[in-house]
Amino acid sequence: MATVNFTGSQRKRAAVDTITVASFANGETFITTVGVKVHTYTAATAVDTSAAVLTANLLIALNALDDAEFTELTFAAGATST
């Protein structure tokens, strides 16, 4: 009879979550949760003049976080189409 041994050699797979920012209102809150850690970004129309600018500012804020749960992740903008 053969013996089955677990080697644990499965390659890591990236999990991808996608959000789409099409429109927003002043003061609208975007919440990102990883594990039990929560980061909140509040849109301000004086700074976030369009959905593209808001997306860029949100990515800057997320990539600047120094909590271990967030630093393990990559936040990036995907391709856009019209």
C-alpha positions in Angstrom: 0.0 0.0 0.0 1.3 3.5 -0.9 2.0 6.2 1.7 0.7 9.6 0.9 2.8 12.5 2.2 1.8 16.1 2.2 4.7 18.3 0.9 3.0 21.7 1.1 4.5 22.7 -2.2 1.5 24.5 -3.6 2.4 27.8 -5.2 1.0 31.0 -3.7 -1.9 32.5 -5.6 -2.8 36.2 -5.6 -6.2 37.2 -4.5 -7.6 40.2 -6.5 -10.4 42.4 -5.3 -11.7 45.1 -7.5 -13.6 48.3 -6.8 -14.9 50.7 -9.4 -15.2 54.4 -8.5 -17.6 55.9 -11.0 -19.0 58.8 -9.0 -18.9 60.1 -5.5 -20.3 62.8 -3.2 -18.4 65.2 -0.9 -17.9 63.4 2.4 -18.5 59.9 1.0 -16.5 57.3 3.0 -14.5 54.5 1.5 -13.7 51.8 4.0 -10.9 49.2 3.5 -10.8 46.3 5.9 -8.0 43.7 6.1 -8.4 41.2 9.0 -9.5 43.4 11.9 -7.7 46.5 10.7 -9.8 49.2 9.1 -8.7 52.2 7.1 -11.2 55.0 6.2 -10.8 57.5 3.4 -13.3 60.4 3.2 -13.8 62.1 -0.2 -13.5 65.8 -0.3 -14.5 67.5 -3.5 -12.0 70.3 -2.9 -9.2 67.7 -3.3 -10.9 64.9 -5.1 -12.0 66.7 -8.2 -12.9 63.6 -10.2 -13.3 59.8 -9.8 -9.8 59.4 -11.3 -8.2 61.9 -8.8 -10.2 60.2 -5.9 -8.9 56.8 -7.0 -5.3 58.1 -7.1 -5.6 59.7 -3.7 -7.2 56.6 -2.2 -4.3 54.5 -3.6 -1.7 56.9 -2.2 -3.4 56.7 1.2 -3.6 52.9 1.2 0.0 52.4 0.0 1.2 54.8 2.8 -0.2 52.6 5.6 2.3 51.0 7.8 0.1 48.3 9.5 1.5 44.9 8.7 -1.8 43.7 7.3 -1.8 46.4 4.7 1.9 46.4 3.9 1.6 42.8 2.7 -0.8 43.9 0.0 -0.4 45.8 -3.3 -2.9 48.5 -4.1 -2.9 49.6 -7.7 -5.2 51.1 -10.3 -6.2 48.9 -13.2 -6.9 49.7 -16.8 -9.7 52.1 -17.6 -12.0 52.1 -20.6 -14.7 54.4 -21.8 
